[in-house]
Amino acid sequence: MIPLSRIRDSFEGVIPSVIATTDADGMPNVSYLSHVHYVDDHHVALSNQFFSKTAHNVAKNGLATVMVVNGLTGVQHILDLVFDRSETDGELFDKLSAHLAILEQGMASVMRLKAADIYRVTDCREVPAPHPLEVAPERDPPDLMAATSKLSRLLSQAGDTESLLDTTLDGLAHLFGVGHAMVLVPDESARRMITIGSHGYDRFGFGAEVPIGEGIIGVSAATRQTVRITDLSRGRRYAEAVRSMAGLSHADSIPLPALSMPYSQIAVPLVAHGRLVGLLFAESEARFAFRHGHEQAFEIIAGQLAHALLLAEQERERPAPRPAATAEPQAAATSAKIFRLRFYPRDGSLFLDDDYLIRGVPGRLLKYLIDEYLKSGKQEFLNREIRREGSLMLPDIKDNLETRLILLRRRLSEKAGPIRLVSTERGRVRLEIDGRPVVEVVET
């Protein structure tokens, strides 16, 4: 029997698999499967969706035969299966369900997973090809363990939240060859993921949002499961949705950075102590860019990054602040150029002149900083004093303030406008303004 670990590329679902069963009278039945999932060297899982005849036959004799196809080489293998059990919850079920939700975007009511059926594999053999194709020899896979180890060491040396994010994205690019990636964090409502860092795109997209539950990013965040797609040509509806999201032009949205025609994508949730801290996402225009080895490596990195981000939030601030630098209140600077900020308390949306800037906690945060600046000329703020400000509506002690400050600072830098937020040292930020802001509060 061929070990299943030697044919892992046949379990990527690029080419649909075929399952054959027989009823009690020996009448055969053949159906297509969207995916055969590798469990271990002796077990596979089949997604039980709506194949009632197949399920009926298996219930009678517990036997099935499946053909899987390597999406890279076209090589076929036959698996002889014996039914073991069905799982309707748990990690494996959640993983299969999340994967199916991505591939069948828009057909959830039809394609909802009923169960993950686990089969024991009694034999695995290659199907002889009558006219074998000439296949270029596969290149040796990259040494992912070495890359993972090096990136792990670099992360352990990162001193703050911002360097953790930059180290991760730079490491994925230079050590793993990942050209396009981003890190997202949940917003205060836990209904959206917000882009806080990106690499390789023609725009950074800081502040771009993805609703939790939608697309590979949203599904991974909702289920807290790694989702990996090796060939999105079977899921073009999702790719179209990504392009639509990337091209949003509403007045109160930031376009999501995205490839126009991705074929491989992977989303890995950052979970620490049962809490969704963020999400790591990468994509490529090549098929099979992310294999199962990448999934394992990225999950290791994601786990370390999640715990590091959580620890970074518990920042060590100085017990006694130094005297804060102040400037003349802007109201007195009548000759300075005026720019307008429009603030919507309903959702914390903030517009710079007529351009959407940010919303939520970062929007309320910038409004607070500017109000303080206009009242007293104050420019330097400690994180701990910000945390005590009730108008910011920070959820609790685990408020992700550091990541909100990074998001706001990067968004302001990307806009290259008259407002800047500078991190002067740990737990302290400085507001810099060119001109005289006029703040308008719009109640709706």
Stockholm file with secondary structure:
# STOCKHOLM 1.0

chainA/1-444         MIPLSRIRDSFEGVIPSVIATTDADGMPNVSYLSHVHYVDDHHVALSNQFFSKTAHNVAKNGLATVMVVNGLTGVQHILDLVFDRSETDGELFDKLSAHLAILEQGMASVMRLKAADIYRVTDCREVPAPHPLEVAPERDPPDLMAATSKLSRLLSQAGDTESLLDTTLDGLAHLFGVGHAMVLVPDESARRMITIGSHGYDRFGFGAEVPIGEGIIGVSAATRQTVRITDLSRGRRYAEAVRSMAGLSHADSIPLPALSMPYSQIAVPLVAHGRLVGLLFAESEARFAFRHGHEQAFEIIAGQLAHALLLAEQERERPAPRPAATAEPQAAATSAKIFRLRFYPRDGSLFLDDDYLIRGVPGRLLKYLIDEYLKSGKQEFLNREIRREGSLMLPDIKDNLETRLILLRRRLSEKAGPIRLVSTERGRVRLEIDGRPVVEVVET
#=GR chainA/1-444 SS CCCGGGGGGGGSCSSCEEEEEECTTCCEEEEEESCEEEEETTEEEEEESSCHHHHHHHHHHCEEEEEEECTTTCCEEEEEEEEEEEESSSHHHHHHHHHHHHHTTTCHHHHCCCEEEEEEEEEEEECCCSSCCCCCCCCCCCCHHHHHHHHHHHHHHCCSHHHHHHHHHHHHHHHHCCCEEEEEEECTTSSEEEEEEEESSSSCCTTCEEETTSHHHHHHHHHTCCEEESCGGGGHHHHHHHHHHHTCCCTTCCCCCCCSSCSEEEEEEEEETTEEEEEEEEEESSTTCSCHHHHHHHHHHHHHHHHHHHHHHSCCCCSSCCCCCBCCCGGGCTTSCEEEEEEETTTTEEEETTEEEECSHHHHHHHHHHHHHHHHCBCEEEHHHHHTCGGGCCCSSSCCHHHHHHHHHHHHHHHTCSEEEEEEETTEEEEEESSEEEEEECCC
#=GC SS_cons         CCCGGGGGGGGSCSSCEEEEEECTTCCEEEEEESCEEEEETTEEEEEESSCHHHHHHHHHHCEEEEEEECTTTCCEEEEEEEEEEEESSSHHHHHHHHHHHHHTTTCHHHHCCCEEEEEEEEEEEECCCSSCCCCCCCCCCCCHHHHHHHHHHHHHHCCSHHHHHHHHHHHHHHHHCCCEEEEEEECTTSSEEEEEEEESSSSCCTTCEEETTSHHHHHHHHHTCCEEESCGGGGHHHHHHHHHHHTCCCTTCCCCCCCSSCSEEEEEEEEETTEEEEEEEEEESSTTCSCHHHHHHHHHHHHHHHHHHHHHHSCCCCSSCCCCCBCCCGGGCTTSCEEEEEEETTTTEEEETTEEEECSHHHHHHHHHHHHHHHHCBCEEEHHHHHTCGGGCCCSSSCCHHHHHHHHHHHHHHHTCSEEEEEEETTEEEEEESSEEEEEECCC
//
